[in-house]
Amino acid sequence: MLCKNYSPAMSTDTFDRARSAGYLANHMARLFAQRLHERIRPLGLAPAQFMTLLALWEEDGLTQRDLFERLDVEQATMANTLARMERDGLIERRAHATDARAKTIHLTKQARELRGPAQAAARDVNAMALGHLNGDDLDLFVSTMRSAVERLKAGEAS
């Protein structure tokens, strides 16, 4: 069900970007990615590597399938990201304990040492964008974003 207070940006013949949650979320995501890339590039990281590292810092030893499912990216995209990360010395692949066809992805010492500075860079970007919000407003904003993400993943239309 649509929120009573939400007026879809396409309710008339024109599309108002300034009132489109989708347009603004996409624009914000691109700006977040640009600013994050500026801050993690000196660490030798790209945004796709950073999001993969976030998952592996939470749980090392995931499979490629685990990663692309958790991060909502295509299998080929994840394969390319992991190949680059392996080339850059951030991960190593090991035989899976129970599945001979699968490999588990493990962080190297280099990748573990990047956790502090890379996460600090991400916190800086979040503060740049959202530092003006008080705690309650920030909690509401993040909660609303999380809800929208879940609804889009589920494909809910109403």
C-alpha positions in Angstrom: 0.0 0.0 0.0 1.3 3.4 -0.9 1.9 5.9 1.9 -1.0 8.4 2.0 1.5 11.3 2.1 3.6 10.1 -0.8 2.8 11.8 -4.0 4.5 9.9 -6.8 6.8 12.0 -8.9 5.1 10.7 -12.1 1.5 11.6 -11.0 1.3 14.2 -13.8 2.8 14.3 -17.3 6.1 15.6 -16.0 8.7 13.9 -13.9 9.9 15.9 -11.0 13.4 14.8 -10.1 13.4 16.9 -6.9 10.4 14.8 -5.6 11.5 11.4 -6.9 12.8 9.2 -4.1 14.3 6.8 -6.7 16.1 9.6 -8.6 17.4 11.2 -5.4 18.5 7.8 -3.9 20.3 7.0 -7.1 22.0 10.4 -7.2 22.9 10.2 -3.6 24.4 6.7 -4.1 26.5 7.9 -7.0 27.8 10.8 -4.9 28.5 8.5 -1.9 30.4 6.2 -4.2 32.4 9.0 -5.7 33.4 10.5 -2.3 34.2 7.1 -0.9 36.4 6.3 -3.9 38.3 9.5 -3.4 39.1 8.4 0.2 39.8 4.7 -0.3 41.8 5.1 -3.6 45.0 6.0 -1.6 44.5 2.7 0.2 44.5 0.9 -3.1 40.8 0.1 -3.0 37.8 0.6 -5.2 34.2 0.8 -4.0 33.3 -2.8 -5.2 36.3 -4.1 -3.3 35.3 -2.1 -0.2 31.8 -3.6 -0.1 33.3 -7.1 -0.6 35.7 -6.5 2.3 32.9 -5.3 4.5 31.2 -8.7 4.1 34.5 -10.6 4.6 35.4 -8.5 7.7 32.0 -9.6 9.1 32.5 -13.2 8.1 35.8 -14.4 6.6 35.7 -17.6 4.6 32.6 -17.1 2.5 32.1 -18.6 -0.9 31.7 -16.5 -4.1 28.0 -17.4 -4.2 27.6 -16.3 -0.5 29.2 -12.9 -1.5 27.2 -12.2 -4.6 23.9 -13.1 -2.9 24.7 -11.0 0.2 25.8 -8.0 -1.8 23.1 -8.2 -4.4 25.5 -8.2 -7.4 25.7 -10.3 -10.5 27.9 -13.4 -10.3 30.2 -12.2 -13.1 30.7 -8.8 -11.3 31.7 -10.6 -8.1 34.0 -12.9 -10.1 35.8 -9.9 -11.6 36.0 -8.1 -8.2 37.4 -11.2 -6.5 40.0 -11.7 -9.3 41.2 -8.1 -8.9 41.3 -8.5 -5.1 43.3 -11.7 -5.4 45.7 -10.0 -7.9 46.1 -7.1 -5.4 46.9 -9.5 -2.5 43.7 -8.8 -0.6 42.2 -12.3 -0.6 43.2 -15.9 -1.1 41.0 -18.7 -2.3 41.0 -22.1 -0.4 39.3 -25.4 -1.0 35.9 -25.6 0.5 35.7 -28.1 3.4 32.7 -30.0 2.1 32.1 -28.9 -1.6 35.0 -29.9 -3.9 33.6 -27.5 -6.6 33.6 -24.4 -4.3 36.4 -22.2 -2.9 36.2 -20.1 0.2 37.4 -16.6 0.1 39.8 -15.5 2.9 41.3 -12.2 3.8 45.0 -11.7 3.7 46.9 -9.8 6.4 47.0 -6.8 4.1 43.2 -6.8 3.8 42.7 -7.1 7.6 45.0 -4.2 8.2 42.9 -2.0 5.8 39.8 -2.4 7.9 40.4 0.5 10.2 41.4 3.1 7.6 38.8 2.0 5.1 36.0 2.0 7.6 37.1 5.4 8.8 37.0 6.7 5.3 33.4 5.4 5.0 32.4 7.0 8.3 33.9 10.3 7.0 31.7 10.2 3.9 28.6 9.3 6.0 29.4 12.3 8.3 29.9 14.6 5.3 26.5 13.7 3.9 24.5 13.2 7.1 26.4 14.9 9.9 23.8 17.7 10.0 21.1 15.3 11.2 20.4 14.7 14.8 20.3 11.1 16.2 16.6 10.6 15.8 16.5 12.0 12.3 19.4 9.9 11.3 17.8 6.7 12.8 14.6 7.5 10.9 16.4 8.2 7.6 18.4 4.9 7.8 15.4 2.9 8.9 13.4 4.3 6.0 16.2 3.5 3.6 16.5 0.0 5.0 12.7 -0.5 4.6 12.7 0.7 1.0 15.6 -1.6 0.2 13.8 -4.6 1.7 10.6 -3.8 -0.2 12.5 -3.5 -3.5 14.2 -6.8 -2.9 10.9 -8.4 -2.2 9.3 -6.8 -5.3 6.5 -5.3 -3.3 4.3 -3.0 -5.3 1.7 -2.1 -2.7 
